[in-house]
């Protein structure tokens, strides 16, 4: 499933984010492509070991949210261009957040040059957690060298960026 993310509000940053997500029986493959004014992006240092890290969303981070369409529970997956990552389970929108081992990073690839960045991840999951039709939300936080964060998502339904809102999960899949 291909996607294109849009910046929040009237953010005039010269960046474009698109990519694709594929969900199979026990794996999620997510690919993000960032193009535009790459010299403005604050990049984290590449990690030699890709570790679970908290608060990745506070700087440049790529995310997706996935859950069964007919159920309020969902998972969040955060991936830094450093290769660090984390995953969380929620029982409902922003409720009972808990770090989870149900989504785990299997492989990550990062390639950056002067005109683009490509970030890919293969994530393993337990198939019982994601059966039937799925809602998938895709988003990104891009921090610029001036310390400002820019928020990208499939859509922005509210007055503030809200990646957890169910109505921004526009991409549906069935496995």
C-alpha positions in Angstrom: 0.0 0.0 0.0 1.5 3.3 -1.1 1.1 6.4 0.9 1.9 10.1 0.8 2.2 12.2 4.0 1.1 15.8 4.3 2.6 18.4 6.6 0.5 19.8 9.4 -1.4 23.0 8.8 0.3 25.6 6.7 3.8 24.3 7.3 5.8 25.5 4.3 8.8 23.2 4.8 10.2 22.0 1.5 10.0 18.3 2.3 8.0 15.5 0.8 7.4 12.1 2.4 6.0 9.0 0.7 6.5 5.3 0.8 4.7 2.0 1.2 3.7 -0.5 3.8 3.2 -4.2 3.2 1.5 -6.5 5.7 1.9 -10.2 5.4 1.0 -13.0 7.8 3.9 -12.4 10.3 5.7 -9.4 8.9 5.2 -5.7 8.3 7.6 -4.0 5.8 7.6 -0.2 5.9 9.5 2.0 3.5 9.7 5.8 3.9 11.2 8.2 1.3 12.0 11.7 2.3 13.0 14.2 -0.4 13.4 18.0 -0.6 15.6 20.4 1.4 17.6 17.7 3.2 20.2 20.0 4.6 17.5 21.5 6.9 16.8 18.1 8.5 18.4 17.2 11.9 19.6 13.7 11.6 20.4 11.5 14.6 23.7 9.8 14.7 23.6 6.3 13.3 23.5 3.7 16.0 25.9 0.7 15.8 23.4 -1.4 17.7 19.7 -0.9 16.9 18.1 -0.7 20.3 14.7 0.0 21.8 14.7 3.7 22.8 12.0 5.9 24.3 10.8 9.2 23.1 12.1 8.8 19.5 9.1 11.0 18.4 10.8 14.0 20.1 13.1 14.3 17.0 13.2 13.0 13.5 11.2 9.7 13.6 9.0 7.7 11.3 6.0 5.9 12.7 3.1 3.7 11.9 0.0 2.7 13.9 -1.8 -0.6 13.2 -4.8 -2.3 14.7 -7.9 -4.4 13.9 -10.6 -2.2 12.3 -13.4 -3.4 14.6 -11.4 -3.1 17.8 -10.1 0.0 19.7 -6.7 -1.6 20.6 -3.7 -0.8 18.4 0.1 -0.9 18.2 2.5 2.0 17.6 5.9 1.5 16.0 8.6 4.2 16.1 11.7 4.1 13.9 14.6 6.5 14.0 17.0 7.1 11.1 19.7 6.1 13.7 18.3 2.6 13.5 16.9 2.8 17.1 13.2 1.8 17.5 10.4 1.0 19.8 6.9 -0.4 19.8 3.9 0.1 22.1 0.5 -1.4 22.7 -2.6 0.6 23.5 -6.0 -0.7 24.6 -7.7 2.4 23.1 -6.6 5.9 21.9 -3.7 6.9 24.1 -4.9 4.4 26.8 -2.8 1.9 28.7 0.4 2.5 26.7 2.9 -0.3 27.3 6.1 -1.2 25.6 5.5 -4.4 23.7 7.5 -7.3 22.3 4.6 -8.2 19.9 6.1 -6.0 17.2 9.9 -6.3 17.0 12.4 -5.0 14.6 13.8 -7.7 12.3 15.8 -5.5 9.8 16.4 -1.8 9.2 18.1 0.0 6.3 18.9 3.7 6.1 20.4 5.5 3.1 20.8 9.3 3.0 22.3 11.6 0.5 22.0 15.3 -0.5 18.6 14.9 -2.2 16.8 12.1 -0.4 16.6 9.6 2.5 15.3 6.1 2.3 14.4 4.3 5.5 13.1 0.8 5.5 12.2 -1.7 8.2 10.9 -5.2 8.5 9.0 -5.8 11.6 7.9 -9.2 13.0 4.6 -9.6 14.8 2.5 -12.3 16.3 -0.3 -13.0 13.8 -3.0 -13.4 16.5 -2.6 -9.7 17.3 -3.4 -8.5 13.8 -6.1 -10.6 12.2 -8.8 -9.5 9.8 -9.2 -6.0 8.3 -6.6 -3.6 9.6 -6.4 0.2 10.0 -3.0 1.6 9.4 -1.9 5.1 10.1 1.4 6.4 8.9 3.2 9.5 10.2 6.6 11.2 10.7 8.2 13.9 12.8 11.0 15.8 11.1 13.2 18.0 13.2 15.0 20.7 11.4 18.4 22.1 12.3 16.7 25.2 13.9 15.2 22.8 16.5 11.6 23.0 15.2 9.6 19.8 14.7 7.4 19.3 11.6 4.5 16.8 11.7 3.5 14.7 8.7 0.6 12.3 8.5 -1.9 10.9 6.0 -4.3 13.6 7.2 -4.7 16.1 10.0 -8.3 16.3 11.2 -7.8 18.5 14.2 -6.3 21.8 15.3 -3.2 20.0 16.6 -1.2 17.1 15.1 -2.6 13.9 16.5 -1.1 10.7 15.1 -3.2 8.5 17.4 -6.6 9.7 16.1 -8.4 6.9 14.4 -9.7 9.0 11.6 -6.1 9.5 10.3 -5.8 5.8 9.7 -6.9 5.9 6.1 -5.0 2.9 4.8 -6.8 -0.4 5.3 -5.5 -3.9 4.8 -6.7 -7.4 5.3 -4.4 -10.4 6.0 
